Amino acid sequence: MYFRRDTEENYSLELTPLIDVVFLLLIFFIVSTELVNPRRMDITLPTSKAASDNKVVKNLEIEMTQDKKIYVKGRRTSLDQLEASLAQLKKPQEVKTIIRADKDIAYGDVVKVMGLLQAAKVTDISVAVK
């Protein structure tokens, strides 16, 4: 007697589309985490016992990196450009300024920026610390 065999159905899972989806999700999360805070520079702040945690609304944020690069609101600038932009301020007395300088930068470089701010009549100057 001849018995006909039923063909078995293939119940295996196709892995190729699943791997593609996983890689797309991985790329999405990597790109989205890079865009969370693109303005932050690699600056190591000095520490202080008198550091305050109050969050003051800042109008002008100046960042100074270890290699003496100056960034104003995330855009790279020079001392001359900073001086020119400070001269264009309408009410410099009302501008709140914070300087985020790397702890390894020379003290004189920070003082130059603070001198430019004082010459422009900016009175509210803060230096960020941890």
C-alpha positions in Angstrom: 0.0 0.0 0.0 1.0 3.4 -0.9 0.4 6.2 1.7 0.6 9.7 0.6 2.7 11.9 2.8 1.3 15.3 3.7 3.8 18.1 3.1 4.9 19.8 6.3 4.3 23.4 6.6 7.2 25.7 7.3 6.6 27.3 10.7 10.1 28.9 10.9 10.4 32.7 11.5 12.0 34.8 8.9 14.9 36.6 10.6 16.0 39.0 7.9 13.1 41.5 8.1 13.4 41.4 11.9 17.1 42.2 11.8 16.5 45.0 9.4 13.9 46.5 11.8 16.2 46.2 14.8 19.0 48.0 12.9 16.7 50.8 11.8 15.6 51.3 15.4 19.2 51.3 16.6 20.1 54.0 14.0 17.1 56.0 15.0 18.0 56.0 18.7 21.6 56.8 18.1 20.7 59.8 15.9 18.0 61.0 18.2 20.3 60.9 21.3 22.9 63.0 19.5 20.3 65.7 18.8 19.1 66.0 22.4 21.7 68.6 23.3 24.0 69.5 20.5 25.1 72.8 22.0 27.1 71.5 24.9 30.8 71.7 24.6 33.2 69.3 26.3 33.9 71.5 29.3 35.0 70.4 32.8 33.7 72.9 35.3 35.7 73.7 38.4 34.2 72.9 41.8 33.2 75.2 44.5 31.7 74.9 48.0 29.5 77.9 47.4 28.0 76.7 44.1 24.3 77.3 43.9 21.7 75.1 42.2 19.2 77.9 41.5 18.4 78.1 37.8 18.5 81.7 36.7 17.2 82.6 33.3 20.2 83.5 31.2 20.1 85.8 28.3 23.8 85.3 27.3 25.8 82.1 27.7 29.5 82.2 27.0 31.4 79.0 26.8 35.2 78.7 26.8 36.8 75.4 26.0 40.2 74.1 27.1 41.7 74.9 23.7 40.8 78.6 24.1 37.8 78.6 21.7 34.9 80.9 22.7 31.2 80.1 22.0 28.3 82.5 22.4 24.9 80.7 22.5 26.5 77.7 20.9 28.2 79.6 18.0 32.0 79.9 17.8 33.2 83.5 18.0 36.4 85.5 18.6 37.2 88.2 21.2 36.7 90.9 18.5 33.4 89.5 17.4 32.3 89.2 21.0 33.2 92.8 21.7 31.3 93.9 18.6 28.2 92.0 19.5 28.3 93.3 23.1 28.5 96.9 21.7 25.2 96.3 19.9 23.3 95.4 23.1 20.4 97.8 23.7 20.1 97.4 27.5 23.3 95.8 28.8 22.3 96.4 32.4 19.4 93.9 32.1 21.4 91.2 30.4 22.2 88.2 32.6 25.4 86.6 31.5 27.0 83.3 32.6 30.5 82.2 31.6 31.1 78.4 31.4 34.9 78.1 31.3 36.9 74.9 31.4 38.8 74.5 34.6 42.1 74.1 32.8 41.8 77.3 30.8 44.1 80.2 31.8 42.6 82.6 34.3 43.7 85.5 32.2 41.5 84.4 29.3 38.4 84.4 31.4 39.4 87.8 32.8 39.6 89.2 29.2 36.0 88.1 28.5 34.9 89.5 31.8 36.6 92.8 31.0 34.8 92.9 27.6 31.5 92.4 29.5 32.2 95.1 32.0 33.3 97.5 29.2 30.0 96.9 27.5 28.2 97.9 30.8 27.0 94.3 31.5 26.6 94.1 35.3 25.1 90.7 35.9 28.1 88.4 35.2 28.3 84.8 36.7 30.8 82.0 36.4 29.5 78.5 36.3 30.9 75.9 38.8 29.9 72.5 40.0 
